Amino acid sequence: MNLFDILDGICFSKKKNLPVNVEDDKAFQPYIVNRWLSMLDPSAAKIVNATVNRYGHNFSNEELYKMLVEVLPRYKRQKINYIKKPSKDVS
């Protein structure tokens, strides 16, 4: 299981339970999952900011996964473009 399987379960296929225990899986890093979710869609970024970033600090990984599945709407399958930090122009 990798990060993109977790994102697929949260956004596209809406799997309530993952086959692997999220607590023991090193692929589920809440910061990284939230970051990729915020790059999915502007509405997803607002939902993540309004819920997870305010109230999700004390959740376990499994509780956070289940909350994200319930809170975020189902999206059409798409590629999530990584948004890079703009590089400084050194001249």
C-alpha positions, -999 to 999 in steps of 0.1 A, spaced: 0 0 0 14 34 -9 2 70 -6 -17 70 -39 -37 39 -28 -47 58 3 -57 89 -17 -76 67 -41 -96 52 -12 -103 87 3 -112 106 -29 -122 83 -57 -134 49 -46 -145 59 -11 -133 27 6 -145 27 42 -119 2 53 -84 -3 40 -71 -38 37 -41 -28 57 -41 -14 92 -36 24 88 -21 27 122 9 5 114 13 16 78 42 40 73 26 53 40 -1 71 59 15 103 71 -13 128 79 7 159 68 15 144 34 -21 131 29 -36 165 37 -11 182 15 -20 160 -15 -57 164 -8 -53 202 -8 -38 200 -43 -67 179 -56 -93 207 -59 -98 242 -43 -130 229 -26 -110 199 -11 -84 224 2 -112 244 20 -127 212 35 -93 200 47 -85 234 62 -119 238 79 -120 203 94 -87 184 96 -63 213 103 -86 227 130 -100 196 147 -80 166 135 -48 170 156 -59 145 182 -72 118 158 -55 85 153 -46 77 117 -76 53 113 -100 79 127 -85 106 104 -89 83 74 -125 75 82 -133 112 87 -117 121 54 -138 95 36 -170 108 51 -163 145 48 -148 148 13 -172 142 -17 -165 116 -43 -144 131 -71 -140 119 -107 -108 100 -112 -81 125 -121 -44 131 -118 -34 152 -89 -9 177 -100 18 184 -75 21 222 -69 58 231 -65 71 261 -46 81 288 -70 119 289 -74 138 321 -67 153 335 -99 190 338 -91 207 361 -116 
